Amino acid sequence: MSEYLLEVKDLRTSFFTEAGEVKAVDGVSFTLKPGEVLGIVGESGSGKSVTAYSIMQILQYPGKVVGGEILLNGQNLLDLSEKEMRSIRGDKISLIFQDSMTSLNPVFTVGNQLVEAILLHTDRTREEAWAHAEKLLSLVGINEPNRRIKQYPFEFSGGMRQRAMIAMALACEPDILVADEPTTALDVTIQAQILDLIQDLQKKLGMAVIMITHDLGVIAQICDDIIVMYAGHVCERGTADDIFYNPRHAYTRGLLQSIPTEAKTGERLIPISGQPADLLHLPPGCPFAPRCTEAMQICLSERPEEVYLGGNHYASCWLNIRDELKALKSTKAEAKGQDQ
């Protein structure tokens, strides 16, 4: 039996438009262990959310998974029918959407929407489901849950709606919680509260979490491992320490330089120059090469392989391959000198 709860292997997802095929996710692979917190980071359009929607099998037309495997406890989700996937969603894997206002149905009370999810995936009676819904609202920090459960989404603040969405995602105690930009459109104070809540619930319930965000600063304290995505590809992967203290891809360094910190007080932030990649017309080489200040000629024409950098740290960058070759030549030269 595999040690991994979730294994994504060479996932490829495309949108077939009149202008051509948009390769939104192109060869993404990663693993997730029980109780692990994985962060997926990148700019808008990097393929983060499409990766999550591919796993959940909720892609909108004209999107389609065209290759790869998504193994949940060894079972390939791509082989399941829509009916079978409905039993997986919410029960085994739950998703917190970006915009809580549009994700909640405005014509039903928050309680009705919570109870619907509980009745769908458990054998609780309606009375038990309502009691469990109140317990969930209390668990995510909503005061007076017996009163709030009867209210409509518009009667909740933005932070409370996001907490209600988290309660809905936890309704069936899933093995994996996917949080897609869970702090979008919330002020800084509420963002911190939501992240603390997710971290606390993860530890309390022992579930695995996939945290999707464009902001490395958001996940600095809560993720075990981090994947950095750009133009549908994985640029770099490693532990939080690897990514924050030893970034080995120019795009990762660019993201880190654009984060405001106390250490940068009074300094100008350094933006990543250029425009995000056009997924319809990607360069033949590294997708980030046109924006990279360290790009070499080979970066524009050939795509780099992922290079092992030690531990769980990998990066797809020609600079790392060049350094590896230099180190190898140096080692060979030293060995040759010793032989003589």
Protein Blocks (a to p, Z undefined) as FASTA:
>chain_A
ZZbfbdcehiacddddfkbccdfbghiacdddehiacdddddehilpmmmmmmmnopacc
fbdcfbdcddeehiafklpcfklmmmmgojlpccddfblmlmpcfkbcfklmmmmmmmmm
mccdfklmmmmmmmmmmmnopahkllmmmpcfklpcfklmmmmmmmmmmmnopabdcdeh
klgoiafklmmmmmmmmmmmmmmnopacddddfbfklmmmmpfbdcddeehiafbgcdfk
lmmmmccbfklmmmmmmpccfklgoiacdddehjdddfklccfbdfklmmpckbcfklmm
pccddddebjjbccddfklmmmmmmmmmmmmmmmmmmmZZ
